[in-house]
Amino acid sequence: MTVSLYQEPLHPTTTIRRRQRRVIIETSMNQLIINAVILITMLLAMMKNGIVMAQQQQQASSSSSSSSTTPNNNNEKDNKKEEGQILLRKSVQINDVIGIERAVLKLGADMEDIQEGRGGGQTALMKAVLLGHVEAVETLINLGADLTTRESMGYTLTHAASFQGRAEVLTLIIDHGVAWNEQHEDGYYPIHRACWGKEPRHTDTVEILLGLEVPLDIKAGNGLTCYEMTKNEGTKRLLEEWNTDQNEEEL
């Protein structure tokens, strides 16, 4: 096909129309680009909002899960503490040193919890002293039990040991610094409580207290001495012997 080099000049109106079409096309393209940018921006914003909402839901879920597990954790701690206290009481009752150590381990070596092996206002240490369980007493002391503990009526460890005639335990707690000649508000000293006892072990306890230089004639709140209130014949003989020895020393 042969193309003629000759071209008829374009009419001015035709040129103007072509330019207008070009402008319209370019304007349309720009508008499409703007619309596309707006659409992409909206999509990105929606994605960002979706991510934020998902994170908030996850945090809310974690918070809910945490709040629901906290009571369970507290319950587990309470159960473990109760198990430790029960084991502690049982172990003290049978003088089981290993059981006492296991109980303290369950209680988390919390000295306050060790004091809670209670029955009638008695700590685990007080109970062990009353029972005369030397090994249990020594173990509890080594684990940090409170030596100033008292019963609900205010009786000290020394009063408890003297009342029950626990001579060996009395020696042990005194060696650890427990006061041995403290008067209770009822007017009695530990030696008077030992003098009430009718067993030979009570006599042994009186002898330990006399060896600590507790006065032979120390009076209770009612004005009576140990000799005047005791009905234990062995204790009476012991007091008479001490009285004789003192008189000889004074001569």
Secondary structure, 3 states (H helix, E strand, C coil): CCCCCCCCCCCHHHHHHHHHHHHHHHHHHHHHHHHHHHHHHHHHHHHHHHHHHHHHHHHHHHHHHHHHHHHHHHHHHHHHHHHHHHHHHHHHHCCCHHHHHHHHHHCCCCHHHHCCCCCCCCCHHHHHHHHCCHHHHHHHHHCCCCCCCCCCCCCCHHHHHHHHCCHHHHHHHHHCCCCCCCCCCCCCCHHHHHHHCCCHHHHHHHHHHHHCCCCCCCCCCCCCCHHHHCCCHHHHHHHHHHHHHHHHHHC
